[in-house]
Amino acid sequence: MIRAVATDVDGTITNYNDELYLEAVSAIRNLEKAGIPVILCSGNALCVLKGLARYIGCTGPTVSENGAVVEYKASIRILGRKGIARQVVDELKRIYGKDVTESWSNRFRFVDMAIRRTIELEKVQKVVSRFNGVKVIDSNFAYHITDQNVDKGRGLLRALKFLNIGPEEVAGIGDSITDLEMLNVCGFKAAVANADPRLKGIADFVSEKEFGTGFAEIVERILSMKRSK
């Protein structure tokens, strides 16, 4: 039985222009009306995700910074090391100068630092390799530099403790490789049509449509499963 839905944001309920689909908002509210809390899981900063969750109508915890920060009802858990990603970004800027463009949200982040994809990933990886316990992940929207022990799966497991729900009771929905660990811990795995092939390969259900309309299609499948019980 699905008791909660964990979903990515960028590329899943939005398109690649950061436009939020109204179909996705309606689908989330339908889940909430059915008593299924929605957990937003994103690489975005907590302040972005918390505002989005509030105005959409999500009642579940938020998992931000690709799993590094979990928040529920003003209680915040930091799961990764603070400061190490900042050191890497500063080193990248020292070496590559203006080729490195930081996300405006970095000043509000605790663990994960995001830079725009204005530099080759291989260059970023080379610098990251000089630091112990750090990794870089490409969300297709930005490069995220973070603690190597952080991922959305671990963040989601921590979030579920707030709700006293087991991961087997959760449906996970995503599109990029950064969602892989999140889907792996969920009882029901779903991917939108524009998803990375690696996500589609483990998904129980792949939508026919892309982005937010695909998300709405997946939600209808989840609700139909609930109605059939």
PyMOL commands that set and color helices and strands:
alter all, ss='L'
color gray80, all
select helices_A, chain A and resi 22-33+46-56+65-67+84-99+104-108+121-128+152-163+167-169+177-185+197-202+211-228
alter helices_A, ss='H'
color red, helices_A
select strands_A, chain A and resi 4-7+38-41+62-64+69-72+75-78+113-115+134-138+143-147+170-174+188-191+205-206
alter strands_A, ss='S'
color yellow, strands_A
deselect
rebuild
show_as cartoon
